[in-house]
Amino acid sequence: MPQVFAYLRVSTDAQDVNNQRHGVVRYCTDKKLLAPIFIEDTASGKTDWHTRPLGQLIERASPGDVIVVSEVSRLARSTLQVLEIGKTCVERGVHLHVAKNGIVFDDSMQSKIITTVLGLVAEIERDFISSRTKEALAKRKAEGMKLGRPPGPARKLRLDPHADKIDQYLAKGIDKRAIAKLLDVAPNT
């Protein structure tokens, strides 16, 4: 029996996959793709897809399995990578669905055209975001604002009130990512 996987990706630990999850669940319900297995990833869309959990998912998926993503930009932020992902899925017999656009990657010309256009849009969007961020940082620097963290160690840390609890979790062998979830903070914190 084919399995349904939902791949959710954010670029930073500070972001949240709940919006993606909501859209994917609604799509899966509408399309009768029941009980999806959720795969969450925190990686830049520029990172090679082969090295991310998406690559591992596609590699282990069987013909007939379904992978659902909320939008094309969650696959990658490069047109070439989006096309590679689509091609690999088609070759392996894995059905790739994009919930937001209602697209199913297959070997048709229409699917290839739509995939190329949406992949290009994702790549352009990434470039615009990068450009706007650099402009904003340059403006702040020109205004005399110091960028980055202040030099030296922090006087007070956000997790100081939880130090005893963290020590107990570590003593029990709980990994840092799980502890972060228990404390409702980003793993970087």
N, C-alpha and C positions, 0 to 999 in steps of 0.2 A: 504494500500500500504506500503510495507516494506521501512524503512528508512535506509540510509547509513550514518555511523558515521566514522570519521577519528580521531583516537586517537594519539596525538603527545605528547611525553614526553621528557623533558630534566632534567638533574640532578640539575642544578643551574640556577639562574636568569641571569648569565653572558652568558649562552649558548643560542642558537637560534634554533627555530624549522623550519626555512625556507628550509633547505635541506630535512628534513623529508616531509614537505608539498609538495615540488616539486615531490619527488618520489611517494607519495601517490596519488597526482592529476594525474600523468601520468598513474599509475596503474588503478585508477578508470576510467579514460577515455578509456584505452585499454579494460577493462572488462565491459564497459557500466554501471558502477555504478555511475550514475550521481548525481550531487548536494549533495556531502557529507557535513554533519554538522561537523565542526571541534571542537574538544575538546582538549584544550591545558593544559598541566600539568607540574609543576615544582616540582619534587620530586625524591628522590633517588630510584633507582630500587630495593633497599633492603627493602624499606618501604612496609608494608603489602598492597597488592593490594586492599583488601576490603575497606581500609580507604582512598584510592586515588580516584580521579574522575573516573578512570577506573572501580572500583567496583560499583560506583553509576550508571555508564553508562550501565554496564552489567545487573545490577539489574532492571533498568527501560526499557531495550530493550525488544521488543516483538518478539515472534517467527517469523523468516523470516527476521528480521533486520540484517544488515551487519555492522561489525566493521572492519575497515582496519587500520593496523599499518605498519610503514615503515619496521621494522625488529623485530625479536623476542626479542632482548634485550630491546626494548622500552616497552614491557609488564612487564618484571621483569628481575632481574639479578640472579635469583635463579631457578634452574631446577624445584624444587617442586612447586614454585608459577606459573611458566609457565604452568606446567601440570594441576594445579588446575584451572587456567584461561581457558585453552582449554576445560577441562572437564565440567566446569560450563556453558560455551557457548554452548557446544553440548547438555547438559541436558536441557537448556532453549530454544533450537532451534535457537540460534543466530549464524550466520555464521561469523567466524573470519578469516580474510585474512591477510597474511603477504606479503606485496608488494615486498620487495627485493627478496624473494625466490619464490614467486608465490605459496605459500602454502595456502591451505584452511583447517582449523581445522575441522575435522569431526570425526566420530567414527571408522574410518578404522584403521587397524593395521599399515599401511604405515604412516598415519598421526601421530599416536602415536609415532612411532619410530623416525620420522623426528623431531617432537616436542621435544622429549627427548634429542636427540643429539644437536639440536640448543639451547635448554635451558641450557644444560651442557656447551656448548661453551660460552654462555653469562656469566655464572657463573664463568668459568675459566678466561675469559677476565677481569671481575670485580676484581678477585683476583690478576691478573697480574698488573693491573693499580694501585691497592692499594699498592702492593709490590714495584713497581717502584717509586711511590710517596714517600713512607717511606724511601727508599734507598737514593733518591735524597735529602730529607730533612736531613737525618743523615749525608750525605757527606757535605752539606753546614754547618751544625752545627759543624762538625769536623774541617772544614776550618776556624772556628771562626766567621762565619756570624751569626748575630742575626736574629732569626726567629720571625715572627709575627709582629704585629703592634708596633710601638714605644710607650713607656709609656707616659701617660698624654694626654690631649686633643690636637686635631689637631689645628694647627695655621690657616690653610686655608682649607676650605671645597670645594669640587667640585661644590656644588650647591649654594655657596655664591652669584654668579652673578644672580641667578634666585630667590633669596629670596622673592622679592616683588611679582613676578608671582606666586610662591608657596603659599604665604599667600592669594592671591586672589582666587586661586583654592580651598584652604581649606575653605575659607569663603563661597564659593558657595556649599560646601558639597561634593566636588569631592574626592573620596577615593585615598589613597596614591599610590596604584598600577596604577590607571588611570593617576595620575599626572606623575608618572615615565614614562609611555608610551608617554605622551604629551611632556615630556622633553627629550625623547629618552635616558633614563638611566635605569639601573637595579633597581628594587624596593628596594633592600638593600641599595642603595646609598641614 
